[in-house]
Amino acid sequence: MSVQPVLLIHGGAWAMPDDAIAAHEDGIANALAAGYALLERGAAAVDAVEAAVAVMEDDDTFDAGRGSFLTQDGRVQMDALLMNGENLRTGGVACVERLRNPIRAARLVLDKSPHVYFVGTGAERFARQHGMALCDNTELVVPRERSGFIRLRPMSWRGCRMRPFRGVLSRTIRWVLWRLIFMEILPLEPVQAAR
């Protein structure tokens, strides 16, 4: 029996403005094409996932890699985690600021280290020792994020916190979950108190 591979791409969950939809759809299509091409040639799922995520990290439409949100200090700081479902090995990096493709560093941790996770400069050092080039953090900052940072920075000086997103997406998710529960696709079982 032949198994047809499936690759699902998630390009963000937020109340996307109409003028951003086409770029996101194109970016998702490009990521899907890169990953699926590998699957069609018989590559492992972990290879396809790495390739798809790298395409998204290189596309500043997404908040991954170049185009990531900025920290309170105005820098890009990224994480990536990759798991091989065949053997459940995991590799990841966190708080990296000088890697263009954190997913590639996560893959290096997965394949070349007995450890699971490297953080910050240690993650960058490990990636560099395994052939990855480091970049200047400013190369990862895009005008959209710089503008948002400049606009919101005075709020943080005054001690204001950003409100969590409660837009259309949240209402949509609640509606979908309610429909799934109502249609008994997603069963709810009563929780028994521990004795």
Buried (B, 14 or more C-beta within 10 A) or exposed (E): EEEEEEBEBEBBEEEBEEEEEEBBEEBBEBBBBBBBBBBEEEBEBBBBBBBBBBBBBBBBBBBBBBBBEBEEEBBBBBBBBBBBEEEEBBBBBBBBBBBBBBBBBBBBBBEEEEEEBBEEEBBBEBBBEBEBEBBEBEEBBBEEBEEEBEEEEEEEEEEEEEEEEEEEBEEEEEEEEEEEEEEEEEEEEEEEEEE
